Amino acid sequence: MRYAYLQLGSDADTEEAVDLTFDAVMDCWPRMLGMENLEGYAWTILKRRIIDMHRKRRRRPELMEAAAFEVARATPFGSTRGDSNWPQFGDDS
């Protein structure tokens, strides 16, 4: 899992990649039993899942990241929404 985390940078993506890898291994387990290098085959599956996830990220923008950026851009440095410095709609001050 550490390798996947280092490549993907998020716990959720890491868990998804490892789960997909495990599912793929289980789907072809009888065939894998005849292979010489089971560990190498499993690593190959994981690496391909990570590549697929990177491709998926490039195709669709991360909506939450974009929303967080917009909030950060609109927020004065060092303030939070509960502060009186937070810009209010209709506030002319």
N, C-alpha and C positions, 0 to 999 in steps of 0.2 A: 504494500500500500504506500510505502514511503516514496518509491519511485513514481507512482502515479501522482501523488500529491506534489512532488517536486516539479512534475511536468505540467500539471493542471492548475495548481495553486488554490484549490478550494476543496473543502471536505465533501461537499455534495457531489461535485464532479468526480472526485476520487472514488467515492463510494459507488457511483454509477458505473464508472469504468471497470472497477473490480467485480461488481455484480454481473455486468455483461460478460466479462471474461469467464467468470465461474460458470455462468449459464452456458456459454459456448463450449467450455470444457466438458460439462456434464452431458451436453447434447451429443458430443462425439466421443464419449468416454470408451465405449467398446472398441472403436477404431484406434483410439490413442493407445490402448493397451499393447498393441502390436508395434508401436513406434519405439525407436531407440532412445530418443531424447524427449521425454515427456515435458520436462521442465522448460526446455528451449521452445517447444511448441506453445506452451502456456504463455511464456514471455512474449512470443511473437503475437499471439492473440491480444494480449494486454497492450502492446505497443501500437497495434493497428486500431484498437478502440480509442486510444489516446489521440492518434492522428485524426480519426473520425470526429472526435469531440472538438478538436482544434478547428477543423473544417466547418463544423456546425456553428461554432462561435463566430467565424468570419462571415457566414451567410446571414445571420440574424443579429440585429443590434440588441444589446442587453438593455431592455426597457428600464429595469430597476436602476442600473448604473446611470442611464441618461437622466432619469428622474432625480436621482441623488445629486447629480452634477448641477441640475437646474436649481435645486434647493440651495446647494452650497454657493452657487453663483449669486443668488438673490439675498443670501444671509450676510449681514455685515460681519467682518472678521471678529471672532471671539464671542459672538452673541448666539443665543439660542431662541427658539420660538417663544419661550416664556418671558424673555427679556423685554423691557419697555423699548429697547432700541430696534426691535424687529419691525420692519416696515409694515404698516397697516394700510389696507386699501381704503381710499377716501381720506386718508390722513394727510393734510397739507403741510404739516410741520417738518 
